[in-house]
Amino acid sequence: MVKNIEDAQESSIQKRRLGRTNLQVSPLSLGGLFTSSLAGGIAETKRILRRASELGINFLDTAPAYADSERVVGQAMLGMENHFIVSTKLGGRPVPFDPQDRSG
């Protein structure tokens, strides 16, 4: 099992089936917070995506809350040969947001 990026560099990452789909994804995903204009924009995101692919990571997680990550990732992927499974989150945080609140 791959537990950190150093392990990923030393082994080829085994893919796993995503839920009930036939999609095969890496057990590590690339978090989309740093793939936005807040963190380098399209050029830096292309570099990040290429490196993730080199490491065997093919699963990308993003969200509307990550600034413009979804738009930047989409533009960065244009013309790339690397293929990623992209997931996003829906919904928002309740107001007031209390991560310890388990009531719902």
C-alpha positions, 0 to 999 in steps of 0.5 A, a space after each residue: 500500500 502506498 502511504 506517501 509520495 516517497 513510496 509512490 516514487 519507488 514503486 509503480 502505483 497499483 490502481 484500484 477500482 473506484 466504487 462500483 464503476 470500472 474506473 481504475 484510480 490510484 490510491 493517492 489522489 492529487 488535491 486540487 487546492 494547489 491547482 488554481 490561479 492562487 498557486 501558479 495558474 495554468 503553467 504550474 498546474 500543467 507541471 503538477 499534472 505531468 509530475 503526478 502522472 509520472 508518479 502514477 497518480 491518475 485521480 484528481 480531487 477538486 471543488 468549487 471552494 478551491 478558488 478557480 481550480 476546476 477551470 484551471 485544471 480544465 485549461 491545463 489538461 487541454 492538449 495533454 496526453 495524460 489522462 486523469 479521473 477528476 472528482 469534485 465536491 458539491 454543496 457547501 459548508 453550513 453556516 456557522 461551520 463547526 467541524 465537530 458538529 455531528 448532528 447533520 
